[in-house]
């Protein structure tokens, strides 16, 4: 587990962009059981690809898209372990991946961006991909 003072700026990177943090399994279960419409779920991470591509790409996509998910939530892998484990139950059959980006529609996983789709790509590439996903599902 990472110290809170280390991850606080990484949390704020998404919360200041409008994401709600889910910090335990109960919050995740409640959110998913009541999920209507579209929801973007970001599994945040301390790694470089989260800082350089995932978080900036998500924020860029949201700022440039006409169509957007109705809800924005995040869990933090390596920090909020219970919430992350519960979230990953909803991401099956995909293996654990952080960072990762999931789009749900009416509680159903409709699109998933795994870490290996984030690594080595720019924030702009992530944003363009997500904009296409938002256009299709939102």
N, C-alpha and C positions, 0 to 999 in steps of 0.2 A: 504494500500500500504506500502511496506517495503522500508526503506531508501536505497538509491543506494550503500552507502558504506558497508552496510551489505550484499547485494546480489552480489556485484562485484566479489568476489572470486567464488561464485556459478555459475555465468555467465561464467567466465573464465574457469571453469572446463570443459565446453563443447566447448567453442570457441577455446581454445588452442588445442583441439582434432579435430578441423576442421569443427565445426558446425558454420553455419551462423545464426545470430540472426535476427528474424523478430520481429520488435518492434511496428508495428501498423497494423491496419486492411488492409490498402492498400498494404503493403508489403506482407501480407499473401495472399490476393486475387491475386496479380500479380504472386506470386510464384506458387500458385495452378493452375492458368489458363494456365501457361506455362509449367507445370510439365510433363516431358517426362521421361521414364525410371523409375528407382526406387528412392524413397526418404524416408529417415528416419526422422520422426518428433518427437522430444522429447518435451513434455510439462514439463518444469522444475519447481521446487518447492523448498521452503526453508525447507521442512520437513525432518525429519531424514531418512525416507525411500528413499528419493531422494539422500541424501548424502551418505547413507550406501549401497544402492543396485542399484538404477536406474542409476545414472550417472556412478559409477564405472563399473556396469554391461554392459552398452552400450559401454563404452570405451574398456573394455576387449573383448567384442564380435568383435568390429571393428579391434582390434589389432591381434586377433587370427583367423580371418576368411579369407579364400581365396576369397569367394564371398561376396561382400559388396554393400550396396546401393550406387548409383551414387551421390546422393545429401544428405547432412546432414543439417537439419535446426532445430531451437529451438525457442520456445516462453516461457516466464516466467510468470507462473500463480501468481497472487497476486501482480505483478509488472507491466507487460505490459498487462493490462487488455483488451484493445481493440484488440490487436493481439491474445490474448488467446481466447477471445470470438469468433473471426472470425475463428480461427483454429477449435474450437469446432463445428462449423457448418459443417465442412468437416468430423468430427468424428461421426456424427449421424449414427445410432440410439443410440450410446453409451452415457451414461450420463456424465456430466463433471467429470473429474478425473485428479488429479495431485498428484504426477507425473504420467505420462503415456507415452507410446511409441507407435508410429503408423508407419506402413510401407505402403507407397502408391506405386502403379505401374501404370504408365500412368494416373495419376490423380485419380485412384480408390483406396479406402482403402482396402487393402488385409489382413492386420493383425493388431490387436490392443491389447496392454497389459495395462490393467487397474491397478489402484492403488492397488486394492485388490489382484492382481496377483504379485505385487511387495512387499507389506508389508510382513514381516516375512520370506522373502527369501534372500539368500545371493547374492552378486554380481556375484559370480561364477554360481549360478543357473540361474540368469537373462541372463548372457552371453551365457550359453549353450543353453538356449531356443532361444535366438536371432540368434545364429549361425545356428540352424535348420531352422529358418524362412528365413534367408539370403540364405541358401542352396536351399530352395524351390522356392523363388521368385526372387532372384537376378542373 
